[in-house]
Amino acid sequence: MSAVADEGASVLPDLTQYLWIAWLVLALVFVIIELVTLEFTFLMLAAGTLIGGLGVNLLGGPWWLQVAAAAVISALLLFTIRPLLLWALHRSSALHPTNVDALPGLGARVMVPFVEGAGSVRLDNGETWTARLVGVDPGLVVGSRVIVTAVRGATVEVAPESAPAEGSPA
């Protein structure tokens, strides 16, 4: 019976010699899961695994100290660094209209007079677009100012720029 007990005791030190591989594999699994979730949770767990678990292992600490260090460091990272990373990520994600979404409200000048509501305008950003006039034609001539009200495919809808009220300085 003591021979069986000796065999069981010799297996445990062999397994703990290779515990560093388990820490690396666990960290790799956490990084892969993080790539799918993108919430920084598993990234913090991976960092805690590497710093706490693998770090204590390389310093020669016992397995229970490795597990405790990994858990404590992961918890610290989760509750301190992760909120700061999420705040920085969401702070920079404010929506700014670009491309076609930025055209409504942009000023333009008539390039080709409107005939039956269709014409051509040069936007203030330098682009020339086919345009449709919204409402009745107030007699816009080449060079008249208009405002883009909407984009419909490759055509912008425009309305005449509001003229200054009578009696106000131009």
Accessible surface in RSA format (square Angstrom, percent):
REM  Atomic radii and reference values for relative SASA: ProtOr
REM  Chains: A
REM  Algorithm: Lee & Richards
REM  Probe-radius: 1.40
REM  Slices: 20
REM RES _ NUM      All-atoms   Total-Side   Main-Chain    Non-polar    All polar
REM                ABS   REL    ABS   REL    ABS   REL    ABS   REL    ABS   REL
RES MET A   1   205.03 106.2 156.79 103.8  48.25 114.9 127.02 108.0  78.01 103.3
RES SER A   2    85.12  71.9  77.14 102.9   7.99  18.4  49.21 104.8  35.91  50.3
RES ALA A   3    66.55  61.2  60.34  93.1   6.21  14.1  64.68  91.1   1.86   4.9
RES VAL A   4   110.83  72.9 108.52  98.2   2.31   5.6 108.52  94.3   2.31   6.3
RES ALA A   5    63.34  58.2  47.36  73.1  15.98  36.3  57.40  80.8   5.93  15.7
RES ASP A   6    95.97  67.2  89.74  89.3   6.23  14.7  28.21  66.4  67.77  67.6
RES GLU A   7   119.64  68.7 116.58  88.2   3.06   7.3  42.97  83.1  76.67  62.6
RES GLY A   8    46.66  57.5   0.00   N/A  46.66  57.5  35.75  98.1  10.91  24.4
RES ALA A   9    66.24  60.9  50.43  77.8  15.81  36.0  60.14  84.7   6.11  16.2
RES SER A  10    62.88  53.1  54.23  72.4   8.64  19.9  45.45  96.8  17.42  24.4
RES VAL A  11    79.80  52.5  79.16  71.7   0.63   1.5  79.80  69.3   0.00   0.0
RES LEU A  12   108.42  60.4 107.18  76.7   1.24   3.1 108.05  75.9   0.37   1.0
RES PRO A  13    68.81  50.1  64.83  59.1   3.97  14.4  68.53  56.6   0.27   1.7
RES ASP A  14    75.71  53.0  75.11  74.8   0.60   1.4  20.16  47.5  55.55  55.4
RES LEU A  15   115.66  64.4 109.39  78.3   6.26  15.7 109.64  77.0   6.02  16.2
RES THR A  16    51.16  36.4  41.35  41.9   9.81  23.4  28.92  38.9  22.23  33.6
RES GLN A  17   113.66  63.6  92.36  67.5  21.30  50.7  37.68  80.2  75.98  57.6
RES TYR A  18   129.72  60.6 124.75  71.0   4.98  13.0  81.36  61.1  48.37  59.6
RES LEU A  19    42.57  23.7  41.46  29.7   1.11   2.8  42.57  29.9   0.00   0.0
RES TRP A  20   104.30  41.9 104.30  50.5   0.00   0.0  91.48  48.8  12.82  20.8
RES ILE A  21    75.98  43.2  75.98  56.6   0.00   0.0  75.98  54.7   0.00   0.0
RES ALA A  22    51.29  47.2  40.65  62.7  10.65  24.2  47.68  67.1   3.61   9.6
RES TRP A  23    20.07   8.1  19.98   9.7   0.10   0.2  20.06  10.7   0.02   0.0
RES LEU A  24    75.45  42.0  71.01  50.8   4.44  11.2  71.48  50.2   3.97  10.7
RES VAL A  25    82.15  54.1  81.21  73.5   0.94   2.3  82.15  71.4   0.00   0.0
RES LEU A  26    71.49  39.8  69.76  49.9   1.73   4.3  71.29  50.1   0.19   0.5
RES ALA A  27     4.27   3.9   4.12   6.4   0.14   0.3   4.27   6.0   0.00   0.0
RES LEU A  28   108.01  60.2 104.60  74.8   3.41   8.6 107.37  75.4   0.64   1.7
RES VAL A  29    65.29  43.0  64.84  58.7   0.45   1.1  65.29  56.7   0.00   0.0
RES PHE A  30    33.59  16.8  33.59  20.8   0.00   0.0  33.59  20.4   0.00   0.0
RES VAL A  31    54.68  36.0  54.62  49.5   0.05   0.1  54.62  47.5   0.05   0.1
RES ILE A  32    93.16  53.0  93.16  69.4   0.00   0.0  93.16  67.1   0.00   0.0
RES ILE A  33    60.68  34.5  59.28  44.2   1.40   3.4  60.68  43.7   0.00   0.0
RES GLU A  34    11.80   6.8  11.80   8.9   0.00   0.0   9.62  18.6   2.18   1.8
RES LEU A  35   122.29  68.1 105.25  75.3  17.04  42.8 105.37  74.0  16.93  45.5
RES VAL A  36   120.41  79.2  95.18  86.2  25.23  60.8  99.36  86.3  21.05  57.1
RES THR A  37    60.92  43.3  39.52  40.1  21.40  51.0  45.39  61.0  15.53  23.5
RES LEU A  38   119.99  66.8 108.43  77.6  11.56  29.1 110.76  77.8   9.23  24.8
RES GLU A  39    81.64  46.9  81.64  61.8   0.00   0.0  31.31  60.6  50.33  41.1
RES PHE A  40    44.90  22.5  44.90  27.8   0.00   0.0  44.90  27.2   0.00   0.0
RES THR A  41    41.72  29.7  41.72  42.3   0.00   0.0  33.13  44.5   8.59  13.0
RES PHE A  42    55.86  27.9  55.86  34.6   0.00   0.0  55.86  33.9   0.00   0.0
RES LEU A  43    67.24  37.4  67.15  48.0   0.09   0.2  67.15  47.2   0.09   0.2
RES MET A  44     9.68   5.0   9.68   6.4   0.00   0.0   9.23   7.8   0.45   0.6
RES LEU A  45    43.37  24.2  43.25  30.9   0.12   0.3  43.25  30.4   0.12   0.3
RES ALA A  46     2.58   2.4   2.58   4.0   0.00   0.0   2.58   3.6   0.00   0.0
RES ALA A  47    28.10  25.8  23.76  36.7   4.34   9.9  27.87  39.2   0.23   0.6
RES GLY A  48     0.00   0.0   0.00   N/A   0.00   0.0   0.00   0.0   0.00   0.0
RES THR A  49     3.96   2.8   3.96   4.0   0.00   0.0   0.00   0.0   3.96   6.0
RES LEU A  50    71.36  39.7  65.68  47.0   5.68  14.3  65.94  46.3   5.42  14.6
RES ILE A  51   101.39  57.7  88.15  65.7  13.24  31.9  94.12  67.8   7.27  19.7
RES GLY A  52     0.41   0.5   0.00   N/A   0.41   0.5   0.41   1.1   0.00   0.0
RES GLY A  53     0.00   0.0   0.00   N/A   0.00   0.0   0.00   0.0   0.00   0.0
RES LEU A  54    24.44  13.6  24.44  17.5   0.00   0.0  24.44  17.2   0.00   0.0
RES GLY A  55    22.64  27.9   0.00   N/A  22.64  27.9  22.02  60.4   0.61   1.4
RES VAL A  56    26.06  17.1  25.77  23.3   0.29   0.7  25.77  22.4   0.29   0.8
RES ASN A  57    25.03  17.3  14.63  14.1  10.40  25.0   0.00   0.0  25.03  24.2
RES LEU A  58   129.23  72.0  96.87  69.3  32.37  81.4  99.72  70.0  29.51  79.4
RES LEU A  59   159.43  88.8 124.67  89.2  34.75  87.4 129.26  90.8  30.16  81.2
RES GLY A  60    65.25  80.5   0.00   N/A  65.25  80.5  34.34  94.2  30.91  69.2
RES GLY A  61    17.76  21.9   0.00   N/A  17.76  21.9   9.92  27.2   7.84  17.6
RES PRO A  62    59.73  43.5  47.30  43.1  12.42  45.2  59.55  49.2   0.18   1.1
RES TRP A  63   139.43  56.0 136.01  65.8   3.42   8.0 117.98  62.9  21.45  34.8
RES TRP A  64   148.81  59.7 144.64  70.0   4.16   9.8 127.59  68.0  21.21  34.4
RES LEU A  65    72.92  40.6  72.92  52.2   0.00   0.0  72.92  51.2   0.00   0.0
RES GLN A  66     6.54   3.7   6.54   4.8   0.00   0.0   0.00   0.0   6.54   5.0
RES VAL A  67    76.76  50.5  75.80  68.6   0.96   2.3  75.91  66.0   0.86   2.3
RES ALA A  68    45.17  41.5  38.26  59.0   6.91  15.7  44.92  63.3   0.25   0.7
RES ALA A  69    19.63  18.1  12.24  18.9   7.39  16.8  19.51  27.5   0.13   0.3
RES ALA A  70     9.47   8.7   9.05  14.0   0.42   0.9   9.33  13.1   0.14   0.4
RES ALA A  71    60.30  55.4  46.20  71.3  14.11  32.1  55.66  78.4   4.64  12.3
RES VAL A  72    88.03  57.9  84.53  76.5   3.50   8.4  87.93  76.4   0.10   0.3
RES ILE A  73    44.38  25.3  44.38  33.1   0.00   0.0  44.38  32.0   0.00   0.0
RES SER A  74     8.97   7.6   8.97  12.0   0.00   0.0   5.22  11.1   3.75   5.3
RES ALA A  75    41.23  37.9  39.26  60.6   1.96   4.5  40.69  57.3   0.53   1.4
RES LEU A  76   104.82  58.4 103.46  74.0   1.36   3.4 104.75  73.6   0.07   0.2
RES LEU A  77    32.99  18.4  32.99  23.6   0.00   0.0  32.99  23.2   0.00   0.0
RES LEU A  78    39.61  22.1  35.47  25.4   4.13  10.4  35.47  24.9   4.13  11.1
RES PHE A  79   159.11  79.6 139.31  86.3  19.80  51.5 139.97  84.9  19.14  54.8
RES THR A  80    70.06  49.8  61.71  62.6   8.35  19.9  60.73  81.6   9.33  14.1
RES ILE A  81    71.88  40.9  71.88  53.5   0.00   0.0  71.88  51.8   0.00   0.0
RES ARG A  82    55.20  23.2  55.20  28.1   0.00   0.0   0.48   0.7  54.73  33.2
RES PRO A  83    62.34  45.4  54.08  49.3   8.27  30.1  57.93  47.8   4.42  27.5
RES LEU A  84   113.32  63.1 110.96  79.4   2.35   5.9 111.26  78.1   2.06   5.5
RES LEU A  85    63.88  35.6  61.44  44.0   2.44   6.1  61.82  43.4   2.06   5.5
RES LEU A  86    29.16  16.2  29.14  20.8   0.03   0.1  29.16  20.5   0.00   0.0
RES TRP A  87   154.86  62.1 147.47  71.4   7.39  17.3 128.25  68.4  26.61  43.2
RES ALA A  88    39.89  36.7  35.97  55.5   3.92   8.9  36.22  51.0   3.67   9.7
RES LEU A  89    87.30  48.6  81.59  58.4   5.71  14.3  86.20  60.5   1.09   2.9
RES HIS A  90   117.11  64.0 103.61  72.0  13.50  34.5  75.53  77.8  41.58  48.4
RES ARG A  91   150.87  63.3 124.53  63.5  26.34  62.7  50.14  68.5 100.73  61.0
RES SER A  92    89.30  75.5  53.57  71.5  35.73  82.3  46.26  98.5  43.04  60.3
RES SER A  93    67.72  57.2  46.35  61.9  21.36  49.2  43.06  91.7  24.65  34.5
RES ALA A  94    64.53  59.3  44.16  68.2  20.37  46.3  55.43  78.1   9.10  24.1
RES LEU A  95   172.04  95.8 146.53 104.8  25.51  64.1 147.72 103.7  24.32  65.4
RES HIS A  96   141.07  77.1 123.42  85.8  17.66  45.2  84.72  87.3  56.35  65.6
RES PRO A  97    92.72  67.6  71.51  65.2  21.21  77.1  79.43  65.6  13.29  82.6
RES THR A  98    82.61  58.8  76.77  77.8   5.84  13.9  57.46  77.2  25.15  38.0
RES ASN A  99   128.33  88.5 103.02  99.6  25.31  60.9  36.43  87.7  91.90  88.8
RES VAL A 100    73.11  48.1  71.19  64.5   1.92   4.6  71.36  62.0   1.76   4.8
RES ASP A 101   110.27  77.2  91.47  91.0  18.81  44.5  20.12  47.4  90.15  89.9
RES ALA A 102    46.39  42.7  29.58  45.6  16.81  38.2  33.05  46.5  13.33  35.3
RES LEU A 103     6.96   3.9   6.96   5.0   0.00   0.0   6.96   4.9   0.00   0.0
RES PRO A 104    68.28  49.8  46.99  42.8  21.28  77.4  47.58  39.3  20.70 128.7
RES GLY A 105    55.46  68.4   0.00   N/A  55.46  68.4  30.78  84.5  24.68  55.3
RES LEU A 106    47.76  26.6  43.26  30.9   4.50  11.3  47.08  33.1   0.68   1.8
RES GLY A 107     6.55   8.1   0.00   N/A   6.55   8.1   1.77   4.9   4.78  10.7
RES ALA A 108     0.00   0.0   0.00   0.0   0.00   0.0   0.00   0.0   0.00   0.0
RES ARG A 109   115.29  48.4 115.29  58.8   0.00   0.0  36.45  49.8  78.84  47.8
RES VAL A 110     0.68   0.4   0.00   0.0   0.68   1.6   0.00   0.0   0.68   1.8
RES MET A 111    77.31  40.0  63.61  42.1  13.71  32.6  51.86  44.1  25.45  33.7
RES VAL A 112    79.86  52.6  79.58  72.0   0.28   0.7  79.86  69.4   0.00   0.0
RES PRO A 113    63.71  46.4  62.81  57.3   0.90   3.3  62.81  51.9   0.90   5.6
RES PHE A 114    15.46   7.7   0.12   0.1  15.33  39.9   0.12   0.1  15.33  43.9
RES VAL A 115   106.18  69.9  98.08  88.8   8.10  19.5 101.38  88.1   4.80  13.0
RES GLU A 116   168.06  96.5 127.80  96.7  40.27  95.9  61.13 118.2 106.94  87.3
RES GLY A 117    23.91  29.5   0.00   N/A  23.91  29.5  16.94  46.5   6.98  15.6
RES ALA A 118    38.28  35.2  33.47  51.6   4.82  11.0  33.66  47.4   4.63  12.3
RES GLY A 119    10.53  13.0   0.00   N/A  10.53  13.0   6.71  18.4   3.82   8.6
RES SER A 120    20.53  17.3  20.53  27.4   0.00   0.0  12.88  27.4   7.65  10.7
RES VAL A 121     0.00   0.0   0.00   0.0   0.00   0.0   0.00   0.0   0.00   0.0
RES ARG A 122   109.29  45.9 107.15  54.6   2.14   5.1  34.48  47.1  74.81  45.3
RES LEU A 123     3.29   1.8   0.00   0.0   3.29   8.3   0.00   0.0   3.29   8.9
RES ASP A 124    80.85  56.6  43.86  43.7  37.00  87.5  26.41  62.1  54.45  54.3
RES ASN A 125    81.01  55.9  41.57  40.2  39.44  95.0  39.51  95.1  41.51  40.1
RES GLY A 126    42.89  52.9   0.00   N/A  42.89  52.9  28.19  77.4  14.69  32.9
RES GLU A 127    83.08  47.7  76.82  58.1   6.26  14.9  36.48  70.6  46.60  38.0
RES THR A 128    76.82  54.6  46.56  47.2  30.26  72.1  41.47  55.7  35.35  53.4
RES TRP A 129    42.02  16.9  36.61  17.7   5.40  12.7  38.04  20.3   3.98   6.4
RES THR A 130    78.75  56.0  73.07  74.1   5.69  13.6  37.32  50.1  41.44  62.6
RES ALA A 131     0.00   0.0   0.00   0.0   0.00   0.0   0.00   0.0   0.00   0.0
RES ARG A 132   116.57  48.9 116.57  59.4   0.00   0.0  36.42  49.8  80.15  48.6
RES LEU A 133    17.52   9.8   1.16   0.8  16.36  41.1   1.16   0.8  16.36  44.0
RES VAL A 134    70.32  46.3  59.92  54.2  10.40  25.1  64.27  55.8   6.06  16.4
RES GLY A 135    64.34  79.3   0.00   N/A  64.34  79.3  39.27 107.8  25.07  56.1
RES VAL A 136   133.26  87.7 121.29 109.8  11.97  28.8 127.17 110.5   6.09  16.5
RES ASP A 137    71.81  50.3  43.56  43.4  28.25  66.8  25.49  60.0  46.31  46.2
RES PRO A 138    81.50  59.4  39.61  36.1  41.89 152.3  53.19  43.9  28.30 175.9
RES GLY A 139    55.46  68.4   0.00   N/A  55.46  68.4  36.27  99.5  19.19  43.0
RES LEU A 140    23.66  13.2  14.14  10.1   9.53  23.9  14.77  10.4   8.89  23.9
RES VAL A 141    97.99  64.5  97.07  87.9   0.92   2.2  97.99  85.1   0.00   0.0
RES VAL A 142    88.84  58.5  69.91  63.3  18.93  45.6  69.91  60.7  18.93  51.3
RES GLY A 143    31.96  39.4   0.00   N/A  31.96  39.4  24.46  67.1   7.50  16.8
RES SER A 144    25.83  21.8  15.08  20.1  10.75  24.8  15.79  33.6  10.04  14.1
RES ARG A 145    67.71  28.4  58.73  29.9   8.98  21.4  27.07  37.0  40.64  24.6
RES VAL A 146     0.00   0.0   0.00   0.0   0.00   0.0   0.00   0.0   0.00   0.0
RES ILE A 147    53.33  30.3  53.33  39.7   0.00   0.0  53.33  38.4   0.00   0.0
RES VAL A 148     1.12   0.7   0.00   0.0   1.12   2.7   0.00   0.0   1.12   3.0
RES THR A 149    63.54  45.2  39.15  39.7  24.40  58.1  43.03  57.8  20.52  31.0
RES ALA A 150    16.72  15.4  14.69  22.7   2.02   4.6  16.72  23.5   0.00   0.0
RES VAL A 151    28.78  18.9   8.73   7.9  20.05  48.3   8.73   7.6  20.05  54.4
RES ARG A 152   148.16  62.2 134.87  68.8  13.29  31.6  56.04  76.6  92.12  55.8
RES GLY A 153    68.73  84.8   0.00   N/A  68.73  84.8  44.80 122.9  23.92  53.6
RES ALA A 154    85.29  78.4  67.56 104.3  17.73  40.3  71.62 100.9  13.67  36.2
RES THR A 155    29.39  20.9  29.39  29.8   0.00   0.0   6.85   9.2  22.54  34.1
RES VAL A 156     0.00   0.0   0.00   0.0   0.00   0.0   0.00   0.0   0.00   0.0
RES GLU A 157    43.86  25.2  43.86  33.2   0.00   0.0   3.83   7.4  40.03  32.7
RES VAL A 158     0.00   0.0   0.00   0.0   0.00   0.0   0.00   0.0   0.00   0.0
RES ALA A 159    25.64  23.6  25.64  39.6   0.00   0.0  25.64  36.1   0.00   0.0
RES PRO A 160    50.06  36.5  36.02  32.8  14.04  51.0  36.02  29.7  14.04  87.2
RES GLU A 161    72.73  41.8  58.10  44.0  14.63  34.8  20.81  40.2  51.92  42.4
RES SER A 162   105.75  89.4  78.35 104.6  27.39  63.1  52.76 112.4  52.98  74.2
RES ALA A 163    86.34  79.4  58.98  91.0  27.36  62.2  63.00  88.7  23.34  61.8
RES PRO A 164    90.54  66.0  63.93  58.3  26.61  96.7  75.77  62.6  14.77  91.8
RES ALA A 165    75.90  69.8  57.52  88.8  18.38  41.8  68.06  95.9   7.83  20.8
RES GLU A 166   180.15 103.4 146.06 110.5  34.09  81.2  66.87 129.3 113.29  92.5
RES GLY A 167    88.88 109.6   0.00   N/A  88.88 109.6  45.12 123.8  43.76  98.0
RES SER A 168    53.77  45.4  34.71  46.3  19.06  43.9  35.94  76.5  17.83  25.0
RES PRO A 169   129.01  94.0 101.85  92.8  27.16  98.7 113.67  93.9  15.33  95.3
RES ALA A 170   132.59 121.9  60.87  93.9  71.72 163.1  87.60 123.4  44.99 119.2
END  Absolute sums over single chains surface
CHAIN  1 A    11387.4       9296.0       2091.4       8295.6       3091.7
END  Absolute sums over all chains
TOTAL         11387.4       9296.0       2091.4       8295.6       3091.7
